[in-house]
Amino acid sequence: MINFIIGKKENVGKKDKCISHVKILESEKDFEELKVIKGRIEEFYDSCLIKVQDVEKMRKFIDKASNYFSKIIVLGTGDRLNRAVLEHKKTWALLNPEQAHISDRDYDSYRNSGLNHILCKIASDNKKMILISLDELKNQKTLGRVMQNLRLCKKYKTSAFLVNFTDDKSDLKTLFEIKEMEGVLMKGEHFESGMLIKK
């Protein structure tokens, strides 16, 4: 999966192996629509993205979302939350772990990137994925953190994907475009089907 479209499928029931339609879950209100379409979720959405900052709230949202989705993605918003996501049995992936320190300064010897060797080992042991959104590559400070995280994922055999999150269909990326970006990020190394690091 390389393109995640925020919102419902226009052609109900149609599947595309390169596109996943995502339901954003930020508040209790976001679950109201799911109650109405329960039993038909797959006709409208393929996965969900949880965007909260509190760990307890995140756990509650994951438990509720698991009644509707098999693929639960959580946005990385803090070190404690990032670890809780990777340890949780019902999550599928952690998105942009570097978001946890977007406004923090880096240390002298390494970047404050929301991921470390311990979290990579946890992710690897629990078969969780690290997803990196293309938007993260636009900012030079964030780019450095992303590259550090990718090196960590490679070293500790953690699965990592470069993905495109958008609410505009005209902004979809092709596999070729993703592979080009992968080549730049990983200094010429090539991986298969949009996957940066494969176990």
N, C-alpha and C positions, 0 to 999 in steps of 0.2 A: 504494500500500500504506500503510495508516494504522495497522493493528494487527499487532503481532508477538507471537505466542504462543510462550512458551518451552516446548518439548516437542513430542512427536509428535502427528500428526493422529489424532483419534479415529476419524473416518470415512476410512479409507484410500482414497487416490485422489481424494477430493473436493476441488475447488478453489473458492476464494472470492477475488475480486479485491481485497477489503478486508482479508484476513487472510493472514499469512505465518507458517508454523510454523518456529521457529528452533532449531537445535542449538547449544548453548553448548560452546565448545572452550577449556578452560582448562589441560588437562594431556594428556599422551600417552594416558592411560587413556580419554579421551573419544573417541579415534579407534577404539577397539576395537569399539564398536557399529557404526560405519560400515563396518568390514571385513565384518561379518556380513551387512549389508543392501545391500552394494555392488551396483549394477545396479538397485536398487529404491528408491534414496534419495528420489526425487520422490514416492513413495507416502507417505512419512513426514515429510519436511522440505522446505521451500522455499529455505531459506538457512541460513547459520551465522553465529555471532557469536564472534569470537576475543577473549578477555580475557587478555592477558598484558602484562607491563611491559617486558620485554627486547626490543630491536629484532631481534636475531638470532633469538631464539626465535619472534618474530612472523613473520619471513620464512619460517622453517622450517614453521610452522603453516599459513601461506598456501599454500605449495607443496603440502603434504599435502592441505589442504582443497580445493584446486582440482581434485583427482582425483574429488571427490564433488559439489561445489557450483559453480554459476555465479555466485551472489550471495554474496560474502564481505564481511561487515561486520566492522570492527575497532573496539573501544572505545578512545577517545583517552585514553592514560595518561601522556603526556609529549610535550614539544615535538619531540624527535627522532623518536619513534614516530609522532606525527601526520604529520610530513613524509614519513616512509618509507611510510606507508599511502597517502597521496595520490600518491606517485610510483610505487608498485607497479602493474604492469600487470594483476595478477589480482584486485585488490580492487574492490569495488563501491561501498562507502561508508565514511565515518568517522563513528562515533557519539559524540556528546557530547565534542567536543574540549576543552571547558572542564574536564573531569574531570582534565586534566593538572595543574591548579593548584588543586585543591579546597581545599587547606589553606594555600596561599600568600596573601600579602597583595597587594593591588592597588597599582599605581604611582600617583603623583600625577596624571598626565595621562591615563592610560588603564587599563583593567582587564586583569588578567593572565588572559586567556581561552582560551589554547591555540590561538588562530587569529590570523593577521595578514594583511596585504595580499599578502605573498609566498606564503603557503600557499593563500590564496584564488585567486591566479593559477594556481598549480600545479594545484589542484583543477579549475578551469575549463578549463585546457588539456588535462588528462587525462580530462575528463568524469567526474569523481568527484562523489559527493553528500555533503553534510553532513546527518546525521540528528540531530535534537534530540528527546530523550525527554521526555515530559510530566512525568516525575518531576523533571526539572531545574528545573521552574518552581515547585516547592514551597518552595525555599530562596531568600530574598531576595538573598543574595550571588551565588548561582549565576544567578538570574534576570537580574541586571544584566549578567553576562558573556554569557549567552545572547543578550540584546538587542543587545549590542555585536557579537557574532558575526553575527547576522542582518543588521545594518547593513553589515558588511564584505562579506557574501555578496551583498547587493543591489548594493552599489557596484561589485564586481568580477564581477558576473554569474555567481556560483557557485550551482549548484542546492542548495537547502536544503529539507528536509522536517521538519515536526513530526509525530512518530510516538508510538505507545503501545506500550511493551514490558510484557508482563504474563504471569504464569503462571496467572492466574485468568480464566476465560472470562466471569465476571460483571463484569469490569472493562474489557470492550471498549468502545471509543468509537465514536460515530457520526460520519459526515462533518460533520454539523451542529455537533456539539460541538467538533470540531477547528477548523472554520472560525470559531467563536466565539472560541476562544483565539487563533487567528491574527489576528483583528481587533484584539484587545487588544494583542498583541505588536507588530503592525505599524501601530498607531495608525490603525485604520479602513481600511487598504488591504486589498483582497481578492484572493486568488489562487485558482487552480482546483484542484479535487480533492486537497485536503490538501497542496498544494505551496505553500510560502511564497515561494520565489524560483525563477523559471523562466528558463532561458537564452533 
